[in-house]
Amino acid sequence: MNFFDIIFWGFYKILDKTIYLHSESKEGYGPRQHAFFISFLFYGINLQTLFSFVCVTYFHRDINYALLILLVVTIFIMGYVIYFKRKRVERVITKTVSTNTGILYVCITLIYLIVSCYLMFIEGNYARYKLTGLTS
């Protein structure tokens, strides 16, 4: 499994073992769809953070939000094609993983989530400071 699969698998297991534990209905949206949405939401946030940081640091400009939304939509479409159209979701979810490896994957997912949120807030403050000169 690659890094994207590990993050997807981790979110899937977290959702499946907590929120969807006692869910009887198998129709509608389930842990697969929500894990996909959360995973690719954070991939989009991380790319937005990276692009914003580079633009503010090297070009002293902010990025147009329409371009950022286009980037995020493109990431979602690519992820949908890769994971759902090519049936990668089934391969990732049905992959047999030992308990220790599963715990490690879930920990990696949670660390990725925390670091992503932290860097997003730090970059936002940095961009505000560089562009306006204002501090908190």
Secondary structure as UniProt FT lines:
FT   HELIX           3..17
FT   TURN            18..22
FT   HELIX           31..54
FT   HELIX           55..59
FT   HELIX           65..80
FT   HELIX           81..85
FT   HELIX           88..93
FT   HELIX           99..132
//
